[in-house]
Amino acid sequence: MFTLTDNAKKEFDAFFTDKEKSPVRVFMTSGGCSGPRLALALDETRDNDQTFDAQGFQFCIDKDLFTQVQGVTIDAGYMGFIVESVVPLEGGEGGCSSCAGCGG
């Protein structure tokens, strides 16, 4: 399952208004204290990618990562894109509890 919401489509439309469309990669990045999270970047597709065409845009994600997350939803909110997986990513502490981390 791969879902691009209408709000996210509007943001991609605005971003690519004066640019040539390129594939958008969904990838896992370190989330600090809250653990890994999914993020987006412009990239080219690779041999081990699963690709999706959603509302006129091409998305790619590593096949192994897609198997792990079992689906992706991309939405847009007031602070940017929200990339959620069907299966929550494991890791992290779930929040900061000391003054030494997360800018505390």
Steps between C-alpha positions, in 0.01 A plus 500: 500500500631843403286809560558863407236726654346793315675743739838344419425506126434875522838550669680292235316690224619828651857377543532372143325800339822633346706179518518177307338219697743247640441188709446551872671248726346382825781397734565426866698752699611523860241669716720565802328421829176406326667240282505458124246671278415517132607803299495623138773605256530556127693207353525258210359150512732206568489131410376395845215754510127459507350787298156659516323750280265707714298793370754584229814457712747212516613369838764240579588307812744218563312169464627369834390817678160485333461139615587613854253792511227322297370825354553875500272803524632845411302798627578869545448707811593847614856387579564312175456148375384222731625156392341214689544125472229239550727310741668732755878516479682352797766674704548813702398584851165658419607842623775676688541452871834666567643845459787359297300409189267650244617854557380499861 
